[in-house]
Every structure is written in structure tokens, then in C-alpha cells.
Amino acid sequence: MKVFDLCFIGLLAVAAQGMAQTPRLRPSVRAVEDTIIDSASAGWDRSAVREAPQTTGKQSKIDVAKEADIRRLMVLTHTTLLDNQTIGTMEANVRPAITNVLPPGEYRAKLVDLFVAKYKSKLNPEELKERAIPVYDKHFSAAEIKEMIRFYESPLGQKVLKEMPIVTAELQQIGQAWGEAAGKESMSEVLSENPEIRKQFEAASQKTKP
């Protein structure tokens, strides 16, 4: 393994050890809320989740024909499937996240089990779909909804629906590899350009080894 690889990994190890040695703080209600948002958002911008206007059951009346088209569009784009995938991701993420934010104790496993059961009982895909309809109504005109229906009913539209999840996954892998390569290259260049800092870093890394 190249020296800059070792240095980069060493830097991550130092940061991780520092985090591990940080005293666990008593969680506040806001900390638990943040944890749930982080788990539920599954990679979304947390600030956007907090700042987005909340959708409630009291919505302005949507044109009946437009609402029917929105529901048709949601069927074509497999929105119900996506809702279930989203809920599944939220369920999978929230258990370890809540466990980690709570202080250790005999109570914790039982509390997490009860919380997850209660949480799952509130995640109804149909409710999520109903909350999505006013969002479509807000951002797209009736004519635009019809145009999208025509597109997704076409062979190209169906191919987009089939291929885009695969394309997105491949792009994420490319982005991750690109970011890691840029990080290693940046660390190598910084340490090469600053030999004194490199010596100090290597000495500090040796001290942190068990």
C-alpha cells in the first residue's frame, strides 16, 4: 500500500478514535428528533427535511379531473412501490440509529423495540400517497400532469422508469470512487508539499496505535 494511502487511512483512524473517546452526552429530545430525521431521510438534505412545509390533512380542494390524473401518474411511476421502499429504508435505518443515541442500560432494547413497533404502525403507504397528491398539484399544472402521463405511457417512459434506479446506483458508485480518489490524491499532495506537517502527522499516528 502506498504511503499516502496509509496516511489517509491513518487520518480517518485518528478521527474515528477521537470520536470514540468523546464522552456520550445525555440525549435531548432534539437529538432524538435529529436521529429520526437522519434515519428517515436516507441521504436527503436534513435541513431541507426540517425546512420543508409540513403537509397536513387540511388541503385546498384539488380539481377532480386533475386529481385523477395525478393518481394515474403515480400508478405509472410506481409511486406505491417507492413508498414501500422508502418505509422499508426508514424502518431499517431507525433501529440502530435510535439505539446509538440512547445511553446504555437494560431498558434500551425494550424501549427501542416498543418505539420501532409504534413507529411502523404509523407508516401507512396510502397516507404517504395522499400527502403526495397536493405536492404534485402545487408544482405541476393539469396540462403538465397529462404530458407526463403520455411520456410514462410511452416505451421510452417505461424504459426510463426501469433503468433510472440502475443508472442512479451506478452513478453513486462512480461518485463514491471519484470522491475517495480525490481525497487520497489531495492528502498525498498536501503531505508532500508540507514535509513538517507530514512528520508531525506520522508521529501522531504512531502514538494512537494500540
C-alpha positions as CSV (number, residue, x, y, z in Angstrom):
1,M,0.0,0.0,0.0
2,K,1.3,3.5,-0.9
3,V,2.4,5.9,1.8
4,F,-0.4,8.4,1.0
5,D,-2.9,5.5,1.3
6,L,-1.6,4.7,4.8
7,C,-1.6,8.4,5.7
8,F,-5.2,8.9,4.5
9,I,-6.4,5.8,6.4
10,G,-4.4,6.9,9.4
11,L,-6.1,10.2,9.4
12,L,-9.5,8.6,9.3
13,A,-8.4,6.3,12.2
14,V,-7.3,9.2,14.3
15,A,-10.6,11.0,13.7
16,A,-12.6,7.8,14.5
17,Q,-10.7,7.3,17.7
18,G,-11.2,10.9,18.7
19,M,-15.0,10.4,18.2
20,A,-14.9,7.2,20.2
21,Q,-13.2,8.9,23.1
22,T,-15.8,11.7,23.2
23,P,-18.0,11.3,26.3
24,R,-21.5,10.3,25.5
25,L,-23.9,13.2,26.2
26,R,-27.3,12.7,27.6
27,P,-29.6,12.8,24.6
28,S,-32.1,15.6,24.4
29,V,-35.5,15.4,22.6
30,R,-34.0,17.4,19.8
31,A,-31.1,14.8,19.5
32,V,-33.6,12.0,19.1
33,E,-35.6,14.1,16.6
34,D,-32.4,14.7,14.6
35,T,-31.7,11.0,14.7
36,I,-35.1,10.1,13.4
37,I,-34.8,12.6,10.6
38,D,-31.4,11.4,9.6
39,S,-32.6,7.8,9.6
40,A,-35.9,8.6,7.7
41,S,-34.4,10.9,5.1
42,A,-32.0,8.2,3.9
43,G,-29.5,10.6,2.3
44,W,-31.7,13.6,1.8
45,D,-30.6,17.0,3.0
46,R,-31.6,17.1,6.6
47,S,-32.0,20.9,6.6
48,A,-34.4,20.5,3.6
49,V,-36.4,18.0,5.6
50,R,-36.7,20.4,8.5
51,E,-37.5,23.5,6.5
52,A,-40.0,21.9,4.1
53,P,-43.6,23.0,4.7
54,Q,-45.5,20.3,6.6
55,T,-48.3,18.6,4.7
56,T,-51.5,18.1,6.8
57,G,-54.8,16.6,6.1
58,K,-56.3,20.1,5.6
59,Q,-55.6,20.8,1.9
60,S,-57.2,23.1,-0.6
61,K,-59.7,21.4,-2.9
62,I,-58.0,19.8,-5.9
63,D,-59.8,19.6,-9.3
64,V,-61.3,16.2,-9.5
65,A,-60.1,15.5,-13.0
66,K,-56.6,16.7,-12.1
67,E,-56.5,14.6,-9.0
68,A,-57.5,11.5,-11.1
69,D,-54.6,12.3,-13.5
70,I,-52.2,12.6,-10.6
71,R,-53.3,9.3,-9.3
72,R,-52.8,7.8,-12.7
73,L,-49.3,9.3,-12.9
74,M,-48.4,7.9,-9.5
75,V,-49.5,4.4,-10.7
76,L,-47.4,4.7,-13.9
77,T,-44.4,5.8,-11.9
78,H,-44.8,3.1,-9.3
79,T,-45.2,5.6,-6.5
80,T,-46.7,3.0,-4.2
81,L,-43.7,0.7,-4.7
82,L,-41.4,3.7,-3.9
83,D,-43.5,4.5,-0.8
84,N,-43.0,0.9,0.4
85,Q,-39.2,1.1,-0.4
86,T,-39.0,4.4,1.5
87,I,-40.8,3.0,4.5
88,G,-38.6,-0.1,4.4
89,T,-35.5,2.0,4.4
90,M,-36.8,4.2,7.2
91,E,-37.5,1.1,9.3
92,A,-34.1,-0.4,8.6
93,N,-32.2,2.8,9.5
94,V,-34.1,4.0,12.5
95,R,-33.5,1.0,14.9
96,P,-29.6,1.2,15.0
97,A,-29.8,5.0,14.9
98,I,-32.1,5.2,17.9
99,T,-30.1,2.5,19.8
100,N,-26.9,4.5,19.3
101,V,-28.4,7.8,20.5
102,L,-29.8,6.3,23.8
103,P,-27.5,5.7,26.7
104,P,-26.7,2.1,27.5
105,G,-28.9,0.3,30.0
106,E,-31.2,-2.7,30.5
107,Y,-34.1,-0.5,29.4
108,R,-32.7,0.3,26.0
109,A,-33.5,-2.8,24.0
110,K,-37.1,-2.9,25.2
111,L,-37.6,0.8,24.6
112,V,-36.2,0.5,21.0
113,D,-38.5,-2.5,20.3
114,L,-41.5,-0.6,21.5
115,F,-40.6,2.5,19.6
116,V,-40.0,0.7,16.3
117,A,-43.3,-1.1,16.6
118,K,-45.1,2.1,17.3
119,Y,-43.2,3.9,14.5
120,K,-44.0,1.2,12.0
121,S,-47.7,1.4,12.9
122,K,-47.8,5.0,11.8
123,L,-46.1,4.4,8.4
124,N,-49.0,3.8,6.1
125,P,-48.1,3.9,2.4
126,E,-51.6,5.1,1.5
127,E,-51.3,8.0,3.8
128,L,-47.9,9.0,2.3
129,K,-49.5,8.8,-1.2
130,E,-52.4,11.0,-0.1
131,R,-49.9,13.5,1.2
132,A,-48.0,13.5,-2.1
133,I,-51.1,14.4,-4.2
134,P,-51.2,18.1,-3.1
135,V,-47.4,18.3,-3.8
136,Y,-48.0,17.3,-7.4
137,D,-50.9,19.7,-7.6
138,K,-48.8,22.5,-6.3
139,H,-45.8,22.0,-8.7
140,F,-47.5,20.9,-11.9
141,S,-50.4,22.2,-13.9
142,A,-53.1,19.9,-15.2
143,A,-51.6,20.0,-18.7
144,E,-48.2,19.1,-17.4
145,I,-49.5,16.1,-15.5
146,K,-51.2,14.9,-18.7
147,E,-47.9,15.4,-20.6
148,M,-46.1,13.3,-18.0
149,I,-48.7,10.6,-18.3
150,R,-48.2,10.5,-22.0
151,F,-44.5,10.3,-21.6
152,Y,-44.5,7.5,-19.0
153,E,-47.1,5.5,-21.0
154,S,-44.6,5.6,-23.9
155,P,-41.9,2.9,-24.4
156,L,-39.2,5.4,-23.6
157,G,-41.0,6.5,-20.4
158,Q,-41.3,2.9,-19.3
159,K,-37.6,2.4,-20.0
160,V,-36.7,5.4,-18.0
161,L,-38.7,4.0,-15.0
162,K,-36.9,0.7,-15.4
163,E,-33.4,1.9,-16.0
164,M,-33.1,5.1,-13.8
165,P,-32.7,3.2,-10.5
166,I,-29.8,1.2,-12.0
167,V,-28.3,4.4,-13.5
168,T,-28.6,6.2,-10.2
169,A,-26.9,3.3,-8.4
170,E,-24.1,3.2,-10.9
171,L,-23.6,7.0,-10.7
172,Q,-23.5,6.8,-6.9
173,Q,-20.7,4.1,-7.1
174,I,-18.8,6.3,-9.6
175,G,-19.2,9.3,-7.4
176,Q,-18.0,7.5,-4.3
177,A,-14.9,6.1,-6.1
178,W,-14.2,9.6,-7.5
179,G,-14.5,11.2,-4.1
180,E,-12.2,8.6,-2.5
181,A,-9.6,9.0,-5.2
182,A,-9.8,12.8,-4.9
183,G,-9.4,12.5,-1.1
184,K,-6.3,10.3,-1.3
185,E,-4.8,12.5,-4.0
186,S,-5.4,15.6,-2.0
187,M,-3.9,14.1,1.1
188,S,-0.9,12.9,-0.8
189,E,-0.3,16.3,-2.3
190,V,-0.8,18.2,1.0
191,L,1.6,15.9,2.9
192,S,4.2,16.1,0.0
193,E,4.0,19.9,-0.1
194,N,4.3,20.2,3.7
195,P,7.0,17.8,5.0
196,E,7.0,19.2,8.5
197,I,3.2,18.6,8.8
198,R,3.8,15.1,7.4
199,K,6.3,14.3,10.1
200,Q,4.0,15.5,12.8
201,F,1.1,13.6,11.4
202,E,3.1,10.4,11.1
203,A,4.3,10.8,14.7
204,A,0.8,11.4,15.9
205,S,-0.5,8.4,14.0
206,Q,2.2,6.2,15.7
207,K,1.1,7.4,19.2
208,T,-2.5,6.4,18.5
209,K,-1.7,2.8,17.7
210,P,-2.6,0.3,20.4
